[in-house]
């Protein structure tokens, strides 16, 4: 079973993404902010799905942090944001992809499937 970590402070987004990805056969772990991730208190997933707008450290900075860590540098990060202007920042930070909110179920599933390790 593929493991995904979702970091998003919006309950509705977390719940819907969780449901969508579980239906796709993924094991989903949810965090409302970056604190535990920054402390390294997590099991390394197959993909990180991170919101840009987080309390404390934003998603782009969290992505940069993950890409500098040996244990997570090769794990794909997908950044989500309601602002399309974030896409280039996400890519520059090392994200594998960017999803603009609101996204469709199909968009989320396709993005995750594309970066799942086989």
LINDACOR-V520080 format. One record per pair of residues at least 24 apart in sequence whose C-alpha atoms are under 10 Angstrom apart, sorted by the first residue. I is the first residue (numbers start at 1). J is the second residue. Records with the same first field share a line. If there is no record, write none. Layout:
I: J + J
//
This chain:
1: 25 + 26 + 27 + 28 + 46
2: 26 + 27 + 28 + 45 + 46 + 47 + 116 + 117 + 118
3: 27 + 28 + 29 + 43 + 44 + 45 + 46 + 47 + 48 + 116
4: 28 + 29 + 30 + 43 + 44 + 45 + 46 + 47 + 48 + 49 + 112 + 116
5: 29 + 30 + 31 + 37 + 42 + 43 + 44 + 45 + 46 + 47 + 48 + 49 + 50 + 77
6: 30 + 31 + 32 + 33 + 45 + 47 + 48 + 49 + 50 + 51 + 78
7: 31 + 32 + 33 + 34 + 35 + 37 + 48 + 49 + 50 + 51 + 52 + 53 + 54 + 59 + 62 + 79 + 80
8: 32 + 33 + 34 + 49 + 50 + 51 + 52 + 53 + 54 + 55 + 59 + 80
9: 33 + 34 + 50 + 51 + 52 + 53 + 54 + 55
10: 51 + 53 + 54
13: 51 + 101 + 102 + 103
14: 49 + 51
16: 105
17: 49 + 105 + 108 + 109
20: 105 + 106 + 108 + 109
21: 105 + 108 + 109 + 112 + 113
23: 109
24: 109 + 112 + 113
26: 112
33: 57 + 58 + 59 + 62
34: 58 + 59 + 61 + 62
35: 62
37: 62 + 65 + 66
38: 62 + 65 + 66
40: 66 + 69 + 71 + 72
44: 71 + 72 + 75
45: 72 + 75 + 76
46: 72 + 74 + 75 + 76 + 77 + 112 + 115 + 116 + 117 + 118
47: 72 + 74 + 75 + 76 + 77 + 78 + 96 + 112 + 113 + 115 + 116 + 117
48: 72 + 75 + 76 + 77 + 78 + 79 + 95 + 96 + 112
49: 76 + 77 + 78 + 79 + 80 + 95 + 97 + 98 + 99 + 108 + 111 + 112
50: 77 + 78 + 79 + 80 + 81 + 95 + 98 + 99
51: 78 + 79 + 80 + 81 + 82 + 98 + 99 + 100 + 101
52: 78 + 79 + 80 + 81 + 82 + 83 + 86 + 87 + 89 + 90 + 98
53: 79 + 80 + 81 + 82 + 83
59: 90 + 93
60: 86 + 87 + 89 + 90 + 91 + 92 + 93 + 94 + 95
61: 89 + 90 + 93
62: 93
63: 90 + 91 + 92 + 93 + 94 + 95 + 96
64: 90 + 92 + 93 + 94 + 95
65: 93 + 94
66: 93 + 94 + 95
67: 93 + 94 + 95
68: 94
75: 115 + 116 + 117
76: 112 + 115 + 116 + 117
77: 112 + 115
78: 108 + 111 + 112 + 115
80: 108
//
